[in-house]
Amino acid sequence: MPPLPDRGHDDHHDTYRIELAYGNLQFRPLRIPDPVPEGSLILREAGLHPPDDFSLFAILQTGDFENVRSNETFDLRGRGVGRFVAFRSDRDFRFVVRDARITWGKPEIAGADLYALAAPGADEAVFLDVPGGTDRLIEPDETFDLTAPGVERFVVARKPPTEIEIIVNARPHTVIGFRVTFEQIVRLAFPGSAPAANVVFTMTYQRAASEPHAGSLTAGGAVDVKNGSRFNVTRTVQS
């Protein structure tokens, strides 16, 4: 989760700014008139009534979720813009994302919320840790069941290789990863063709994942692909 801003106090209005999400991690801004509010005040200011029907958690700078009961106070001073998550639930589900201890008030969680909690890098993904087995990849667009056995920890690791089906000279081929090179496509189009000074290959493509989505590729070049990307390669022998 990205770091929070340094200050949450608004001197002009004499209020404290927080961010609150309800049932997910879609935060909205909220102003609190008390620097040390009870949980019930935060819930009421968010329009969640009656407060006793809801659970409220503060997200600490460590990423841990801290339960804030209705009659308990939470000091907003010096914490930056505090983030809170509320749920309407009578059951909590506890698990760890990286090293942060999470308490979730719903039996399922969106993959996108797990990714927001884990903050993986561009070449990383979120996995359910399966001790003694194969860790299970979590997709951002899936909904994950927290009631399933063995749901205790989510980790971040490098994304697994991705198989992409492309079309080269009207024939389907499977490649690993999202980027292909000119030389790689030539080998698919003309397998076993030995390099020769008098042989020239020309290549055009359509439906690429990268921009431009159509064009020509020359030696040493590369393009990002997706399922259905098409290549046409011509071999010319010069005399």
Phi, psi and omega in degrees: 000136183295153180296150181274156176299161187286326187236141177242355184271130177255101185298324186294317183262356181055043176230168177246133181268131174229173172235134183230137175241149181238108175079359179201198179245030175270094188278148172229150182286150181211142178252133182244130184281354185238130178288343178230070186281153167283158178303324181297324179293317179300317181294318180295318179296334178274357180081022181258105184235149342286152185302328183292347178276357186236153170253147184228134181230134173268137176266113183282168179299334178285348186095348178294150173264128179245125180293130176242104181287162185303322184262009179260148178263156177225121184278113181275347186291132177074009183256000188076197179281103184293146177247136182227150175233131179245149178223149170256094188199152175252012180220138179248150178237125185251136177203174182242133172244116193055242179252005182272135179270117186252139171240119187245134185265020179224153181284356177220160179220139178291141176304324179298325178289322176298321178292324177295322179289321186275333181050059179289160176285177184298328181256019182241164178219169179259137181230147166282124179289122179242094182302130180077002180225198180265123179300142184265124179291134175258126178270142181300333184263010179262165173249125188258133181276113181279352179274350182294149179298145174082011178274097183231325187212138173245138183235167177246132179212172181297143179298142176289157177302142182250130178271127180237133177262121178241166180246122179238117182050048175072006179245137180284141176220147177256128177240157180258123179097168187269353183239134176235154180254163176305312183295323179296317180291323177300317180296326177288323182286322182227074182298137178081001180285120182279142177301139179212145184295332184263011180250127181238134177249134173242147189218135171236158180218159176221158174061035177288157177283327180272166177261142357290151183285347177217148180167202179241154180235138180241170183307134181087353182272169180211160180212149176275139185238167174218173178303126179096357175300141187238141178230142173235121184241130179244135179252125181237130176260117181271139181271000000 
